[in-house]
Amino acid sequence: MSLEQMKEISKTRYVSAYRFAQVYAALGDKDRAFEWLTKSYQDHGDNISLLRVDPQMEILRRDPRFIALISLIRM
């Protein structure tokens, strides 16, 4: 699903913040990915527990924000 499709769907249905983060990570937009991951954490999103093992988040792993977020989640 494309980012534009997700934005359109989110106008009428729930789309998880984590899913938005995955798409932004795939696009290489780390700042936006972390914005959405933070939102997922704050919203207690179910998928945030996948962060440590999600291969789609590989691009973010060396970023200090990733390490900080993982420490908050305490998996």
Gaussian input, Z-matrix of N, CA and C with variables (Angstrom, degrees):
# hf/3-21g

backbone

0 1
 N
 C     1     B1
 C     2     B2     1     A1
 N     3     B3     2     A2     1     D1
 C     4     B4     3     A3     2     D2
 C     5     B5     4     A4     3     D3
 N     6     B6     5     A5     4     D4
 C     7     B7     6     A6     5     D5
 C     8     B8     7     A7     6     D6
 N     9     B9     8     A8     7     D7
 C    10    B10     9     A9     8     D8
 C    11    B11    10    A10     9     D9
 N    12    B12    11    A11    10    D10
 C    13    B13    12    A12    11    D11
 C    14    B14    13    A13    12    D12
 N    15    B15    14    A14    13    D13
 C    16    B16    15    A15    14    D14
 C    17    B17    16    A16    15    D15
 N    18    B18    17    A17    16    D16
 C    19    B19    18    A18    17    D17
 C    20    B20    19    A19    18    D18
 N    21    B21    20    A20    19    D19
 C    22    B22    21    A21    20    D20
 C    23    B23    22    A22    21    D21
 N    24    B24    23    A23    22    D22
 C    25    B25    24    A24    23    D23
 C    26    B26    25    A25    24    D24
 N    27    B27    26    A26    25    D25
 C    28    B28    27    A27    26    D26
 C    29    B29    28    A28    27    D27
 N    30    B30    29    A29    28    D28
 C    31    B31    30    A30    29    D29
 C    32    B32    31    A31    30    D30
 N    33    B33    32    A32    31    D31
 C    34    B34    33    A33    32    D32
 C    35    B35    34    A34    33    D33
 N    36    B36    35    A35    34    D34
 C    37    B37    36    A36    35    D35
 C    38    B38    37    A37    36    D36
 N    39    B39    38    A38    37    D37
 C    40    B40    39    A39    38    D38
 C    41    B41    40    A40    39    D39
 N    42    B42    41    A41    40    D40
 C    43    B43    42    A42    41    D41
 C    44    B44    43    A43    42    D42
 N    45    B45    44    A44    43    D43
 C    46    B46    45    A45    44    D44
 C    47    B47    46    A46    45    D45
 N    48    B48    47    A47    46    D46
 C    49    B49    48    A48    47    D47
 C    50    B50    49    A49    48    D48
 N    51    B51    50    A50    49    D49
 C    52    B52    51    A51    50    D50
 C    53    B53    52    A52    51    D51
 N    54    B54    53    A53    52    D52
 C    55    B55    54    A54    53    D53
 C    56    B56    55    A55    54    D54
 N    57    B57    56    A56    55    D55
 C    58    B58    57    A57    56    D56
 C    59    B59    58    A58    57    D57
 N    60    B60    59    A59    58    D58
 C    61    B61    60    A60    59    D59
 C    62    B62    61    A61    60    D60
 N    63    B63    62    A62    61    D61
 C    64    B64    63    A63    62    D62
 C    65    B65    64    A64    63    D63
 N    66    B66    65    A65    64    D64
 C    67    B67    66    A66    65    D65
 C    68    B68    67    A67    66    D66
 N    69    B69    68    A68    67    D67
 C    70    B70    69    A69    68    D68
 C    71    B71    70    A70    69    D69
 N    72    B72    71    A71    70    D70
 C    73    B73    72    A72    71    D71
 C    74    B74    73    A73    72    D72
 N    75    B75    74    A74    73    D73
 C    76    B76    75    A75    74    D74
 C    77    B77    76    A76    75    D75
 N    78    B78    77    A77    76    D76
 C    79    B79    78    A78    77    D77
 C    80    B80    79    A79    78    D78
 N    81    B81    80    A80    79    D79
 C    82    B82    81    A81    80    D80
 C    83    B83    82    A82    81    D81
 N    84    B84    83    A83    82    D82
 C    85    B85    84    A84    83    D83
 C    86    B86    85    A85    84    D84
 N    87    B87    86    A86    85    D85
 C    88    B88    87    A87    86    D86
 C    89    B89    88    A88    87    D87
 N    90    B90    89    A89    88    D88
 C    91    B91    90    A90    89    D89
 C    92    B92    91    A91    90    D90
 N    93    B93    92    A92    91    D91
 C    94    B94    93    A93    92    D92
 C    95    B95    94    A94    93    D93
 N    96    B96    95    A95    94    D94
 C    97    B97    96    A96    95    D95
 C    98    B98    97    A97    96    D96
 N    99    B99    98    A98    97    D97
 C   100   B100    99    A99    98    D98
 C   101   B101   100   A100    99    D99
 N   102   B102   101   A101   100   D100
 C   103   B103   102   A102   101   D101
 C   104   B104   103   A103   102   D102
 N   105   B105   104   A104   103   D103
 C   106   B106   105   A105   104   D104
 C   107   B107   106   A106   105   D105
 N   108   B108   107   A107   106   D106
 C   109   B109   108   A108   107   D107
 C   110   B110   109   A109   108   D108
 N   111   B111   110   A110   109   D109
 C   112   B112   111   A111   110   D110
 C   113   B113   112   A112   111   D111
 N   114   B114   113   A113   112   D112
 C   115   B115   114   A114   113   D113
 C   116   B116   115   A115   114   D114
 N   117   B117   116   A116   115   D115
 C   118   B118   117   A117   116   D116
 C   119   B119   118   A118   117   D117
 N   120   B120   119   A119   118   D118
 C   121   B121   120   A120   119   D119
 C   122   B122   121   A121   120   D120
 N   123   B123   122   A122   121   D121
 C   124   B124   123   A123   122   D122
 C   125   B125   124   A124   123   D123
 N   126   B126   125   A125   124   D124
 C   127   B127   126   A126   125   D125
 C   128   B128   127   A127   126   D126
 N   129   B129   128   A128   127   D127
 C   130   B130   129   A129   128   D128
 C   131   B131   130   A130   129   D129
 N   132   B132   131   A131   130   D130
 C   133   B133   132   A132   131   D131
 C   134   B134   133   A133   132   D132
 N   135   B135   134   A134   133   D133
 C   136   B136   135   A135   134   D134
 C   137   B137   136   A136   135   D135
 N   138   B138   137   A137   136   D136
 C   139   B139   138   A138   137   D137
 C   140   B140   139   A139   138   D138
 N   141   B141   140   A140   139   D139
 C   142   B142   141   A141   140   D140
 C   143   B143   142   A142   141   D141
 N   144   B144   143   A143   142   D142
 C   145   B145   144   A144   143   D143
 C   146   B146   145   A145   144   D144
 N   147   B147   146   A146   145   D145
 C   148   B148   147   A147   146   D146
 C   149   B149   148   A148   147   D147
 N   150   B150   149   A149   148   D148
 C   151   B151   150   A150   149   D149
 C   152   B152   151   A151   150   D150
 N   153   B153   152   A152   151   D151
 C   154   B154   153   A153   152   D152
 C   155   B155   154   A154   153   D153
 N   156   B156   155   A155   154   D154
 C   157   B157   156   A156   155   D155
 C   158   B158   157   A157   156   D156
 N   159   B159   158   A158   157   D157
 C   160   B160   159   A159   158   D158
 C   161   B161   160   A160   159   D159
 N   162   B162   161   A161   160   D160
 C   163   B163   162   A162   161   D161
 C   164   B164   163   A163   162   D162
 N   165   B165   164   A164   163   D163
 C   166   B166   165   A165   164   D164
 C   167   B167   166   A166   165   D165
 N   168   B168   167   A167   166   D166
 C   169   B169   168   A168   167   D167
 C   170   B170   169   A169   168   D168
 N   171   B171   170   A170   169   D169
 C   172   B172   171   A171   170   D170
 C   173   B173   172   A172   171   D171
 N   174   B174   173   A173   172   D172
 C   175   B175   174   A174   173   D173
 C   176   B176   175   A175   174   D174
 N   177   B177   176   A176   175   D175
 C   178   B178   177   A177   176   D176
 C   179   B179   178   A178   177   D177
 N   180   B180   179   A179   178   D178
 C   181   B181   180   A180   179   D179
 C   182   B182   181   A181   180   D180
 N   183   B183   182   A182   181   D181
 C   184   B184   183   A183   182   D182
 C   185   B185   184   A184   183   D183
 N   186   B186   185   A185   184   D184
 C   187   B187   186   A186   185   D185
 C   188   B188   187   A187   186   D186
 N   189   B189   188   A188   187   D187
 C   190   B190   189   A189   188   D188
 C   191   B191   190   A190   189   D189
 N   192   B192   191   A191   190   D190
 C   193   B193   192   A192   191   D191
 C   194   B194   193   A193   192   D192
 N   195   B195   194   A194   193   D193
 C   196   B196   195   A195   194   D194
 C   197   B197   196   A196   195   D195
 N   198   B198   197   A197   196   D196
 C   199   B199   198   A198   197   D197
 C   200   B200   199   A199   198   D198
 N   201   B201   200   A200   199   D199
 C   202   B202   201   A201   200   D200
 C   203   B203   202   A202   201   D201
 N   204   B204   203   A203   202   D202
 C   205   B205   204   A204   203   D203
 C   206   B206   205   A205   204   D204
 N   207   B207   206   A206   205   D205
 C   208   B208   207   A207   206   D206
 C   209   B209   208   A208   207   D207
 N   210   B210   209   A209   208   D208
 C   211   B211   210   A210   209   D209
 C   212   B212   211   A211   210   D210
 N   213   B213   212   A212   211   D211
 C   214   B214   213   A213   212   D212
 C   215   B215   214   A214   213   D213
 N   216   B216   215   A215   214   D214
 C   217   B217   216   A216   215   D215
 C   218   B218   217   A217   216   D216
 N   219   B219   218   A218   217   D217
 C   220   B220   219   A219   218   D218
 C   221   B221   220   A220   219   D219
 N   222   B222   221   A221   220   D220
 C   223   B223   222   A222   221   D221
 C   224   B224   223   A223   222   D222

   B1=1.4435
   B2=1.5307
   B3=1.3012
   B4=1.4595
   B5=1.5258
   B6=1.3068
   B7=1.4594
   B8=1.5248
   B9=1.3138
   B10=1.4680
   B11=1.5337
   B12=1.3141
   B13=1.4635
   B14=1.5283
   B15=1.3259
   B16=1.4635
   B17=1.5221
   B18=1.3302
   B19=1.4609
   B20=1.5201
   B21=1.3081
   B22=1.4689
   B23=1.5353
   B24=1.3081
   B25=1.4682
   B26=1.5175
   B27=1.3335
   B28=1.4693
   B29=1.5335
   B30=1.3058
   B31=1.4697
   B32=1.5214
   B33=1.3302
   B34=1.4678
   B35=1.5215
   B36=1.3346
   B37=1.4638
   B38=1.5158
   B39=1.3118
   B40=1.4588
   B41=1.5272
   B42=1.3095
   B43=1.4660
   B44=1.5218
   B45=1.3179
   B46=1.4649
   B47=1.5218
   B48=1.3096
   B49=1.4595
   B50=1.5248
   B51=1.3140
   B52=1.4634
   B53=1.5220
   B54=1.3226
   B55=1.4686
   B56=1.5273
   B57=1.3282
   B58=1.4641
   B59=1.5253
   B60=1.3246
   B61=1.4677
   B62=1.5255
   B63=1.3231
   B64=1.4572
   B65=1.5314
   B66=1.3113
   B67=1.4676
   B68=1.5237
   B69=1.3237
   B70=1.4655
   B71=1.5268
   B72=1.3153
   B73=1.4649
   B74=1.5255
   B75=1.3244
   B76=1.4629
   B77=1.5306
   B78=1.3170
   B79=1.4639
   B80=1.5332
   B81=1.3331
   B82=1.4544
   B83=1.5221
   B84=1.3205
   B85=1.4672
   B86=1.5279
   B87=1.3172
   B88=1.4612
   B89=1.5216
   B90=1.3173
   B91=1.4680
   B92=1.5241
   B93=1.3217
   B94=1.4663
   B95=1.5300
   B96=1.3234
   B97=1.4668
   B98=1.5273
   B99=1.3248
   B100=1.4603
   B101=1.5293
   B102=1.3138
   B103=1.4681
   B104=1.5262
   B105=1.3371
   B106=1.4580
   B107=1.5259
   B108=1.3239
   B109=1.4658
   B110=1.5235
   B111=1.3046
   B112=1.4629
   B113=1.5235
   B114=1.3234
   B115=1.4616
   B116=1.5321
   B117=1.3222
   B118=1.4568
   B119=1.5276
   B120=1.3169
   B121=1.4609
   B122=1.5274
   B123=1.3255
   B124=1.4651
   B125=1.5295
   B126=1.3367
   B127=1.4668
   B128=1.5215
   B129=1.3331
   B130=1.4680
   B131=1.5276
   B132=1.3355
   B133=1.4624
   B134=1.5182
   B135=1.3168
   B136=1.4668
   B137=1.5211
   B138=1.2992
   B139=1.4607
   B140=1.5195
   B141=1.3025
   B142=1.4683
   B143=1.5385
   B144=1.3137
   B145=1.4658
   B146=1.5340
   B147=1.3276
   B148=1.4583
   B149=1.5270
   B150=1.3045
   B151=1.4579
   B152=1.5240
   B153=1.2886
   B154=1.4718
   B155=1.5274
   B156=1.3320
   B157=1.4656
   B158=1.5294
   B159=1.2926
   B160=1.4635
   B161=1.5373
   B162=1.3358
   B163=1.4596
   B164=1.5328
   B165=1.3081
   B166=1.4625
   B167=1.5283
   B168=1.3075
   B169=1.4615
   B170=1.5275
   B171=1.3166
   B172=1.4685
   B173=1.5266
   B174=1.2973
   B175=1.4654
   B176=1.5359
   B177=1.3318
   B178=1.4629
   B179=1.5271
   B180=1.2945
   B181=1.4654
   B182=1.5312
   B183=1.2816
   B184=1.4764
   B185=1.5225
   B186=1.3009
   B187=1.4594
   B188=1.5265
   B189=1.3163
   B190=1.4757
   B191=1.5344
   B192=1.3163
   B193=1.4733
   B194=1.5234
   B195=1.3210
   B196=1.4595
   B197=1.5216
   B198=1.3066
   B199=1.4648
   B200=1.5319
   B201=1.3227
   B202=1.4654
   B203=1.5257
   B204=1.3195
   B205=1.4596
   B206=1.5215
   B207=1.3147
   B208=1.4698
   B209=1.5232
   B210=1.3188
   B211=1.4641
   B212=1.5288
   B213=1.3147
   B214=1.4729
   B215=1.5220
   B216=1.3223
   B217=1.4613
   B218=1.5166
   B219=1.3259
   B220=1.4788
   B221=1.5118
   B222=1.3028
   B223=1.4781
   B224=1.5004
   A1=108.30
   A2=115.78
   A3=119.91
   A4=110.97
   A5=114.57
   A6=121.07
   A7=110.59
   A8=116.53
   A9=119.97
   A10=111.31
   A11=117.18
   A12=120.98
   A13=110.41
   A14=116.21
   A15=120.08
   A16=111.33
   A17=116.39
   A18=119.99
   A19=110.61
   A20=116.56
   A21=120.97
   A22=110.56
   A23=117.08
   A24=121.36
   A25=110.58
   A26=116.92
   A27=120.13
   A28=112.76
   A29=116.87
   A30=119.92
   A31=111.97
   A32=116.28
   A33=119.93
   A34=114.14
   A35=117.25
   A36=121.18
   A37=109.84
   A38=114.50
   A39=120.39
   A40=110.19
   A41=115.29
   A42=122.71
   A43=105.08
   A44=116.49
   A45=119.55
   A46=112.14
   A47=114.25
   A48=121.06
   A49=109.94
   A50=116.55
   A51=120.57
   A52=110.63
   A53=116.82
   A54=120.70
   A55=110.58
   A56=116.77
   A57=119.66
   A58=109.98
   A59=117.12
   A60=121.12
   A61=110.68
   A62=117.01
   A63=120.57
   A64=111.20
   A65=115.70
   A66=119.75
   A67=110.72
   A68=116.85
   A69=119.27
   A70=111.57
   A71=117.34
   A72=120.11
   A73=109.83
   A74=116.95
   A75=121.18
   A76=111.46
   A77=115.98
   A78=120.80
   A79=112.43
   A80=116.75
   A81=121.37
   A82=113.85
   A83=116.97
   A84=121.68
   A85=108.52
   A86=115.35
   A87=121.18
   A88=112.70
   A89=117.02
   A90=119.56
   A91=111.19
   A92=116.97
   A93=120.11
   A94=110.54
   A95=117.45
   A96=120.03
   A97=110.14
   A98=117.04
   A99=119.66
   A100=112.05
   A101=118.03
   A102=120.14
   A103=110.01
   A104=115.78
   A105=120.27
   A106=112.12
   A107=118.38
   A108=120.27
   A109=110.31
   A110=116.66
   A111=120.39
   A112=110.48
   A113=115.83
   A114=119.65
   A115=110.48
   A116=117.05
   A117=120.68
   A118=110.57
   A119=116.86
   A120=121.08
   A121=110.93
   A122=116.66
   A123=120.99
   A124=112.47
   A125=116.00
   A126=121.20
   A127=112.17
   A128=117.19
   A129=122.33
   A130=110.90
   A131=115.11
   A132=120.55
   A133=111.62
   A134=115.86
   A135=121.47
   A136=112.91
   A137=117.12
   A138=120.56
   A139=114.11
   A140=118.27
   A141=119.92
   A142=110.67
   A143=116.54
   A144=120.08
   A145=111.92
   A146=117.47
   A147=121.84
   A148=113.08
   A149=116.66
   A150=121.60
   A151=113.19
   A152=117.72
   A153=121.34
   A154=112.53
   A155=117.92
   A156=120.79
   A157=114.06
   A158=118.36
   A159=121.91
   A160=110.25
   A161=117.86
   A162=120.00
   A163=113.04
   A164=117.40
   A165=120.41
   A166=111.70
   A167=117.00
   A168=121.19
   A169=112.53
   A170=116.74
   A171=121.72
   A172=111.94
   A173=117.90
   A174=122.31
   A175=112.83
   A176=116.35
   A177=121.17
   A178=113.69
   A179=117.92
   A180=121.77
   A181=115.32
   A182=119.19
   A183=121.37
   A184=112.75
   A185=116.71
   A186=121.52
   A187=109.83
   A188=119.00
   A189=121.25
   A190=112.91
   A191=117.18
   A192=119.99
   A193=111.40
   A194=116.36
   A195=120.98
   A196=109.86
   A197=115.57
   A198=121.10
   A199=110.64
   A200=116.59
   A201=120.54
   A202=110.93
   A203=116.79
   A204=120.21
   A205=111.42
   A206=116.45
   A207=120.43
   A208=110.58
   A209=117.10
   A210=119.49
   A211=111.21
   A212=117.71
   A213=120.45
   A214=111.29
   A215=115.94
   A216=120.55
   A217=111.21
   A218=116.61
   A219=122.33
   A220=112.47
   A221=115.11
   A222=121.01
   A223=111.65
   D1=134.95
   D2=-178.69
   D3=-81.37
   D4=163.65
   D5=178.69
   D6=-60.46
   D7=-42.86
   D8=-179.93
   D9=-64.17
   D10=-39.72
   D11=176.88
   D12=-63.08
   D13=-42.98
   D14=179.55
   D15=-62.59
   D16=-42.66
   D17=178.95
   D18=-61.53
   D19=-41.63
   D20=-179.92
   D21=-66.42
   D22=-45.78
   D23=179.51
   D24=-62.94
   D25=-38.16
   D26=-176.74
   D27=-66.59
   D28=-11.94
   D29=175.73
   D30=-71.62
   D31=-24.60
   D32=-177.58
   D33=-123.75
   D34=-16.23
   D35=-179.50
   D36=-138.97
   D37=161.79
   D38=179.24
   D39=-72.96
   D40=131.10
   D41=169.69
   D42=-127.09
   D43=125.83
   D44=-173.69
   D45=-65.87
   D46=146.83
   D47=176.35
   D48=-61.75
   D49=-34.33
   D50=179.37
   D51=-62.61
   D52=-39.80
   D53=178.68
   D54=-63.11
   D55=-41.78
   D56=175.65
   D57=-60.67
   D58=-41.18
   D59=179.35
   D60=-61.47
   D61=-40.80
   D62=178.50
   D63=-60.25
   D64=-43.63
   D65=-178.83
   D66=-66.02
   D67=-45.18
   D68=178.60
   D69=-63.65
   D70=-37.21
   D71=176.50
   D72=-63.12
   D73=-43.94
   D74=179.20
   D75=-61.85
   D76=-32.16
   D77=178.21
   D78=-80.74
   D79=-6.51
   D80=-179.99
   D81=82.55
   D82=11.35
   D83=179.72
   D84=-92.99
   D85=83.39
   D86=-174.78
   D87=-62.71
   D88=-41.28
   D89=-178.38
   D90=-60.48
   D91=-47.32
   D92=179.33
   D93=-67.16
   D94=-37.06
   D95=177.56
   D96=-60.11
   D97=-44.55
   D98=179.50
   D99=-68.66
   D100=-32.97
   D101=174.45
   D102=-58.39
   D103=-47.16
   D104=-178.38
   D105=-72.23
   D106=-33.63
   D107=176.11
   D108=-66.10
   D109=-39.82
   D110=177.03
   D111=-62.57
   D112=-42.05
   D113=177.56
   D114=-63.17
   D115=-42.21
   D116=178.48
   D117=-60.99
   D118=-42.53
   D119=177.59
   D120=-63.00
   D121=-46.68
   D122=-179.17
   D123=-64.65
   D124=-32.29
   D125=179.33
   D126=-85.27
   D127=0.57
   D128=-176.94
   D129=58.05
   D130=40.89
   D131=-179.75
   D132=-62.10
   D133=139.67
   D134=-178.64
   D135=-59.90
   D136=-39.82
   D137=-173.66
   D138=-74.66
   D139=-13.61
   D140=-179.00
   D141=-60.04
   D142=-24.89
   D143=178.61
   D144=-67.70
   D145=-15.22
   D146=178.78
   D147=-84.60
   D148=-10.50
   D149=-171.12
   D150=-50.81
   D151=-45.39
   D152=-175.42
   D153=-62.70
   D154=-32.04
   D155=-174.02
   D156=-111.81
   D157=-2.61
   D158=-176.21
   D159=-71.72
   D160=115.12
   D161=-178.99
   D162=-64.45
   D163=-22.33
   D164=178.57
   D165=-69.81
   D166=-15.75
   D167=-179.15
   D168=-98.96
   D169=9.82
   D170=-178.09
   D171=-53.94
   D172=-39.32
   D173=-178.65
   D174=-60.66
   D175=-21.71
   D176=-175.93
   D177=-94.65
   D178=-13.85
   D179=-168.82
   D180=-58.61
   D181=-33.11
   D182=-177.50
   D183=-88.12
   D184=-2.97
   D185=179.48
   D186=-79.37
   D187=133.61
   D188=179.33
   D189=-57.14
   D190=-27.15
   D191=178.13
   D192=-66.92
   D193=-31.92
   D194=177.55
   D195=-65.24
   D196=-48.74
   D197=-179.96
   D198=-60.79
   D199=-41.65
   D200=178.88
   D201=-64.08
   D202=-41.89
   D203=-179.72
   D204=-67.47
   D205=-41.62
   D206=176.98
   D207=-59.10
   D208=-40.43
   D209=-179.51
   D210=-66.52
   D211=-29.24
   D212=176.79
   D213=-72.41
   D214=-37.25
   D215=-176.00
   D216=-72.49
   D217=-35.61
   D218=178.95
   D219=51.49
   D220=66.00
   D221=-179.52
   D222=-75.90

